Amino acid sequence: MASPGTRPKTTTAAGRGPRALLLIAAALNLLPAVAFSLLAFFILSYEQFSLVAGTGSLAAAICTLYALYLASLRRILRVFLGGVALLAAVLFIGGDALLRAMPSESIGPGLVPLMGLLLHLSAAVTLLTLGLIYQTPRTSPRRG
């Protein structure tokens, strides 16, 4: 039995803290790239690719914003990484919609989701690095 002053241990990602969420966000940012490679090897159809990559892109942005909210990082770093996560999702999902609307003869619309994909990859590397080096802030013991 647990003593009255202790909390029960949680096994969710949020219970383990921002470090786990940063690593999960890094993995979710890799999902559009994995879907793109599966599309290149003809394992996924284009409709399946759009669903997997779009959902993964949106989930990566939301998870990244929540992980950055929980992590006690400097404000400028949180704003910068949050902006990269949102911009990556907007470019990737919006670029996919732009590709469907534009004729396939033009190469211009294909660059928009590519920029989103590259931003997802850069966010994944940054979040992985942050997740590996993140340390829980320690509060000094109160004297008095």
matplotlib code that plots the C-alpha trace (Angstrom):
import matplotlib.pyplot as plt

x = [0.0, 1.1, 1.6, -0.8, 1.9, 3.0, 1.5, 0.8, 3.2, 1.8, 2.9, 1.6, 4.0, 2.7, 3.4, 7.0, 7.5, 8.5, 11.5, 9.3, 7.0, 9.9, 11.1, 7.5, 7.2, 10.5, 9.2, 5.9, 7.9, 9.5, 6.1, 5.7, 9.2, 8.4, 5.1, 7.0, 9.5, 6.7, 5.1, 8.3, 8.6, 4.9, 3.8, 1.3, -1.1, -1.3, -4.5, -3.1, 0.0, -2.1, -3.9, -0.9, 1.4, -1.3, -2.4, 1.2, 2.0, -0.9, -0.2, 3.5, 2.6, 0.2, 2.5, 5.4, 3.5, 2.4, 5.9, 7.3, 4.6, 5.5, 9.3, 10.8, 12.8, 13.7, 10.8, 12.6, 13.4, 9.8, 8.5, 11.0, 10.4, 6.7, 6.7, 8.8, 6.3, 3.3, 4.9, 6.0, 2.4, 0.9, 3.4, 3.1, -0.7, -1.3, 1.2, -0.6, -3.8, -2.0, -0.7, -4.2, -5.5, -2.7, -1.9, 0.8, 2.9, 4.2, 7.0, 6.4, 3.6, 5.7, 8.3, 5.8, 5.3, 9.0, 9.7, 7.3, 8.9, 12.4, 11.0, 9.6, 13.0, 14.8, 12.2, 12.7, 16.5, 16.1, 13.4, 15.5, 18.5, 16.4, 14.8, 18.2, 19.7, 16.6, 17.0, 14.2, 14.7, 15.7, 14.3, 16.6, 15.6, 13.9, 15.7, 13.8]
y = [0.0, 3.5, 5.8, 8.8, 11.3, 9.7, 9.9, 6.8, 6.4, 7.1, 5.4, 7.9, 10.0, 13.2, 11.5, 10.9, 14.5, 16.7, 14.6, 11.7, 14.1, 15.8, 12.4, 11.4, 14.7, 14.0, 10.6, 12.1, 14.6, 11.7, 10.2, 12.4, 11.4, 7.7, 8.0, 9.7, 6.9, 4.3, 6.2, 6.1, 2.3, 1.9, 0.5, 3.3, 4.7, 8.5, 8.7, 6.6, 8.8, 12.0, 10.5, 9.2, 12.2, 14.8, 13.2, 12.7, 16.3, 17.6, 15.3, 16.3, 20.0, 19.5, 17.2, 19.5, 22.5, 20.6, 19.3, 22.8, 24.1, 21.5, 21.9, 24.8, 26.2, 29.7, 31.6, 32.4, 28.7, 27.7, 30.4, 29.4, 25.6, 26.1, 28.3, 25.7, 23.0, 25.0, 26.2, 22.6, 21.4, 24.3, 23.9, 20.1, 19.9, 23.0, 22.0, 18.7, 20.5, 22.8, 19.8, 18.5, 21.8, 22.7, 20.8, 18.2, 19.8, 22.5, 21.7, 24.8, 23.4, 20.3, 22.5, 23.6, 20.1, 19.5, 22.6, 21.3, 17.9, 19.4, 21.5, 18.4, 16.7, 19.7, 19.8, 16.1, 16.5, 19.5, 17.8, 14.6, 16.6, 18.5, 15.3, 13.6, 16.6, 17.8, 17.7, 18.3, 21.7, 21.3, 23.6, 24.5, 23.3, 26.0, 27.1, 28.5]
z = [0.0, -0.7, 2.2, 2.4, 1.4, -1.9, -5.3, -7.4, -10.3, -13.7, -16.9, -19.4, -21.5, -19.7, -16.3, -17.3, -18.1, -21.0, -21.9, -23.1, -24.9, -26.7, -27.9, -29.0, -30.9, -32.6, -33.7, -34.9, -37.0, -38.8, -39.8, -43.0, -44.2, -43.5, -45.4, -48.3, -48.5, -48.4, -51.3, -53.2, -52.9, -54.0, -50.7, -50.1, -52.6, -52.9, -50.9, -48.1, -48.2, -47.8, -44.9, -43.0, -43.7, -43.1, -39.8, -38.7, -39.6, -37.5, -34.6, -34.7, -34.5, -31.6, -29.7, -30.2, -28.9, -25.9, -25.2, -25.5, -23.2, -20.5, -20.9, -19.0, -21.9, -22.7, -24.2, -27.5, -28.0, -27.3, -29.8, -32.4, -32.2, -32.0, -35.1, -37.0, -36.0, -37.0, -40.3, -41.1, -40.7, -42.7, -45.5, -45.7, -45.4, -47.4, -50.0, -50.4, -51.0, -53.5, -55.4, -55.8, -57.1, -59.5, -62.7, -62.5, -65.3, -63.0, -60.6, -58.4, -56.2, -55.4, -53.6, -51.0, -49.3, -49.8, -47.7, -45.1, -45.1, -44.6, -41.7, -40.2, -40.4, -38.9, -36.1, -35.5, -35.1, -32.8, -30.7, -30.5, -29.3, -26.7, -25.5, -25.0, -23.1, -21.3, -17.5, -15.1, -13.4, -9.8, -7.2, -4.4, -1.0, 1.1, 4.2, 7.1]

ax = plt.figure().add_subplot(projection="3d")
ax.plot(x, y, z, "-o")
ax.set_aspect("equal")
plt.show()
